[in-house]
Amino acid sequence: YLLQPWEKTWHAAIAFLDRWAEKFPDVEWMYVPQAVEGDRSGWRTSMFKGAEEPRVSWIGIPRAYATHIACRPLARVDEISSLVNFYKRKVHCLGMLAGDVHELHYLEKAGCTSIDSSAPVWRGWNGYSLKSFEDSIWPDYPMDFDAKIHSDVVRWKRYDGIILDNLEACGIDTANARRDGKV
């Protein structure tokens, strides 16, 4: 429950695990801590409770932790060390901070296992390059996945290249896609 009291997410997660964990013993379960805006203490309590839950293998750290709870760009980096080193949990970060590729280096260095983000593709679709300094921190516009697709083939070819450049800026090897002409 995004930006809701942490107890609400915690109780819902435990109820879910109680119902499904035994039925799917080979699944690695992820817990995503939540808290109301500005409640860093509540979020951290939620995070540590999740890390202490034996059925949880992964802790997911949402970008909302950095943007709305701790209100610091590298806040997620600060939390990863204890999760990885003390609790032996894998960490997945949910989303990039407004397409900030600089955060990726610090997340990896801290021990983050994975991250997901639509930023490289979405920004490419809109003609924004994550490689240029001016566009590396893009305004936090909501993603509109229902937006009409451009029919201009020339524009799409240019955007394909920008998308591949953006993926490379995030550390993704795009050699095969470039060779095969596929995005």
C-alpha positions, 0 to 999 in steps of 0.5 A: 500500500504505497504511502500508507501506514506501514502496518497496513502493508505488513499485515497484508504481506503476512496474510498473503505469505500465510496463505501461499508460502507453503503451497509454493515452497520454491518461490522466493518471496519479496517484501516491499516496505511502505510508510506514510510520506515522511515516516522514515522510522516507520518505513525502516521498522517495516523493512527490518520486520520484513528482513526478519521474516524467514519466508522473505528472500527479497526486500524491494525498495521502492523509489518512493522511499527516496522521493517521499519518505526519506526525501534524499536521492541516495536514501535507498543506497544507505539501507542496502548494506544491512539487508545484504550483509546482516540479514542476508537478503537480496535487494531489488529496487523498484524504479529509477529516481526520475531516470537518474542513471548516477544512482545505479552505480551506487546501488550496485556498489552497495549490493543491490541485486536488481532494479526495474524501470521503464525510464530508458524506454519511456524517455526514448519514446519521447526523444529524451536521452539519458546519456546527455547531462541535460536529460540525465535527470528528467522531470518526474512525469507520470508514464502514460503507457496508453499514449498513441504510438507515433506512426512516423517511421523515421521518427521511430528509427531515431527513437529506437537508437535513443532507447538503445542508448538509454539502455546502455547508459543503464549498463545494459548490453545492447550489441545483439539488438543493434546487430539484429536491428531490434529494440 
